[in-house]
Amino acid sequence: MDNLFETTVQRAFKEQFNTYKNKKIILYGTGVVAEFILNNNPSYNIIGLMDGNKKHGELLGKKVYSYEEVLKNKPDIIIVATAKRNIEMIYDRLAYFCHTNNIPLYSVDGRNLFTVYGYQGLSDSQIRYFDVHEELLKSQIEKNEIIYFDIYDVLIMRKTLIKLDVLDIVEYRLTQANIKIPDYINARLKAEQEVMRSHGTINEIYEKLAEISNISVENALEAMAVELEVETSITCSRSSIKAMMRYALDENKKVYLVSDTYFQKEFLESLLLSQGITGYSDLIISNEHKRTKREGLLSFWDNNYSNESSLYIGVDSENEIVQENQSKFNIFLIKSAYDMFLLSSYKDMIYSLNNINERSLFGLIVAKLFNSPFALYNSDGKPKVDSNYNFGYVFIAPLIIKYVFWIIGKMKNEKYDDVLFAARDGWITHRLYSIVREKMRMDIPKGIYFQTSRTLCTLASVKTEEDIRWIAEVPHAYEPEQMLKRRFGLANSEIHEYVEENHVDSVWYAYYHKEAIFLNAKRIRESYLNYIESLNLKSEGNYAFVDFVSSGTCQLLLDNITTFHLEGLYYCKYNNNDESKLNLSGDAMFENMVEQVYCSHSYENYLLLETVMTSLNPSIASMGLDGEFIYGEEVRNGKEMMYVQEVHQAVEDIFLDYIENMHIMNIEINKFVVDSIFSYHQSRYTNEQCEIFDNLRLMEDFGQWHMTLPRAT
């Protein structure tokens, strides 16, 4: 900075912020302005910094905070310490955060930015982004001969929520590989900061890291290989921009790809190829030409084509680049997926994400919802979800992923001989449990998909007239004859006609058939116990019993016919005032024991979850004379079966991506984080247009009711 600018900044800072001298101050920025403020105001209580999407690093001993850390440190003020041209853009980024958390937001010259720009939710520039659509970009491509596509956040993006989360994953992988680098993340960032002053490469960053951390260059380059591997695994293309690039090529435009990056050309070419991005004329990268876009990289290159019109497609966080190049290029700006998330109806989720695993899981969702930079077109900020697959990916999968890891935690901390995943609710959880056990080589029980149903357990447990009464009194939607067939497994030939004047009620009608009921129950019980014996379970063993949402009926009935001990592991257990069920062993991720106390959004909407927490088989109705399971009739239609398949596929896809590329062991995802994500399926947050919810039916498998589920509002 020149002396006049320094003098002006220092005078304004001291005049305007003297009253905050002993308060908690956070500076937004890590550039020359912030560095000047820190150097010249050591007596001010500046507790830390913010900078874009960063959550790591430091400047002059001051830590760079994430949004979550800012909230934990409870600052009294945030001061935007950047060049004047960037202040409004940063205000747009911070206004909602500061307004929601009642944090004053000022510019370095002392202006209250809420007063300067006003606050009515989203700014005009943010609202205008809802008008950006694909055809606008296509028309710009048609008007120009040379098209420059930026690489990161334009053609490709990271699936981590923020860029620096990559380093958390790298650090974990280094630990797993026994590559020891003291304080890796801060050392890596410090090395980057030093090397990038001269537009260096990632090789040079790791050579500098070796010097900073006092490790061998060989070890440093091993760590670099891990970072490159992680970068490759967490990268995806932005499909609609990739299609726009293909359109430009088909229109015979010259296409160049641009990036301010420390990655070398060979790595970028390989990364782009892995995402199906080919056909461009060349890569224009800062470390090769020793200048950034801000320093004229585009102008330097474009001088070769001074007689041809050019279009640069970049991200709108590059305002300063736009201002310097708008007379030389036509410019089309899009938002990164992360900035679209902060612009959307989902933005409040930022306050709930408190660790790397929570951010990584939500990052996958952001990468799905906002992969297209045009996803918010005509949206009012509510993203559209219009397929079963995407509904499962965004809303259902996080719940199941959390539940599976909760079960795994129980397996690690308790002594179980094995874990029984109850059909049909346990089908998808058993599959994911098996996948993670194998892929992560966990020393936990193998897991058994346990064939059962409430109807089967009920049939097998009937031994007394009291059992008959209990079953017959449970409300049902059947005619009396159908009740005997479905509840007690009697054949048509064993059922006497129900005559109202001859039978007081359904209980007495059932008593009238008690001999047939007892005989049938004994046969079914023996067959079912034979099946259980075939699983080689220990007669005195201790087994976890996984069911989804339940009061504990199956666990109770199984306890009555088996000798081993069961402990329930439920997603949610609810109280139906049955003391015998309340006394069952086990635990639940959520408990709805008292109606007046809030449980979870997922419990309040568990009927929707029941439509996918199932298998493609009907519920087990009984057991045949040959000892085989007899399945009830399939009441779901073809669309409903396809819905289950597509949701399950989505759940498995995001689960594999998460555990293979992002998950860090022993960092727990909070159950209310995934519950909050699920709550965003409501229409106040999401423009849900899945055809299945026009008429999604649910049949309770014990025959108590059937219904068409209402669409979420």
Sequence and secondary structure as in RCSB ss.txt:
>XXXX:A:sequence
MDNLFETTVQRAFKEQFNTYKNKKIILYGTGVVAEFILNNNPSYNIIGLMDGNKKHGELLGKKVYSYEEVLKNKP
DIIIVATAKRNIEMIYDRLAYFCHTNNIPLYSVDGRNLFTVYGYQGLSDSQIRYFDVHEELLKSQIEKNEIIYFD
IYDVLIMRKTLIKLDVLDIVEYRLTQANIKIPDYINARLKAEQEVMRSHGTINEIYEKLAEISNISVENALEAMA
VELEVETSITCSRSSIKAMMRYALDENKKVYLVSDTYFQKEFLESLLLSQGITGYSDLIISNEHKRTKREGLLSF
WDNNYSNESSLYIGVDSENEIVQENQSKFNIFLIKSAYDMFLLSSYKDMIYSLNNINERSLFGLIVAKLFNSPFA
LYNSDGKPKVDSNYNFGYVFIAPLIIKYVFWIIGKMKNEKYDDVLFAARDGWITHRLYSIVREKMRMDIPKGIYF
QTSRTLCTLASVKTEEDIRWIAEVPHAYEPEQMLKRRFGLANSEIHEYVEENHVDSVWYAYYHKEAIFLNAKRIR
ESYLNYIESLNLKSEGNYAFVDFVSSGTCQLLLDNITTFHLEGLYYCKYNNNDESKLNLSGDAMFENMVEQVYCS
HSYENYLLLETVMTSLNPSIASMGLDGEFIYGEEVRNGKEMMYVQEVHQAVEDIFLDYIENMHIMNIEINKFVVD
SIFSYHQSRYTNEQCEIFDNLRLMEDFGQWHMTLPRAT
>XXXX:A:secstr
  HHHHHHHHHHHHHHHGGGTTS EEEE  SHHHHHHHHH TTS EEEEE TT  S EETTEEB  HHHHHHH  
SEEEE S GGGHHHHHHHHHHHHHHTT  EEETTS BHHHHH  SSS HHHHHGGG  HHHHHHHHHH SEEEEE
TBTTTEEESSSSTTHHHHHHHHHHHHTT   TTHHHHHHHHHHHHGGGT  HHHHHHHHHHHHT  HHHHHHHHH
HHHHHHHHTEEE HHHHHHHHHHHHTT EEEEEE  SS HHHHHHHHHHTT    SEEEEHHHHT  TTTTHHHH
HHGGGTTS EEEEEETT HHHHHHHTTTSEEEEE  HHHHHHHSTTGGGGGT  SHHHHHHHHHHHHHHTSSTTT
TTTSTT  EE SHHHHIIIIIHHHHHHHHHHHHHHHHHS  SEEEEETTTTHHHHHHHHHHHHHTT  S   EEE
   HHHHHHHH  SHHHHHHHHHS  SS HHHHHHHHH   GGG     GGG SSHHHHHHTTHHHHHHHHHHHH
HHHHHHHHHTT  TT EEEEEEEEESSHHHHHHHHH SSEEEEEEEEEE  S HHHHT SEEEEEEE STTS   
HHHHTHHHHHTTSS SS  EEEE TTS EEE      HHHHHHHHHHHHHHHHHHHHHHHHT  TT    HHHHH
HHHHTTSTTT EE  GGGGSEEEE TTSS EEEE    
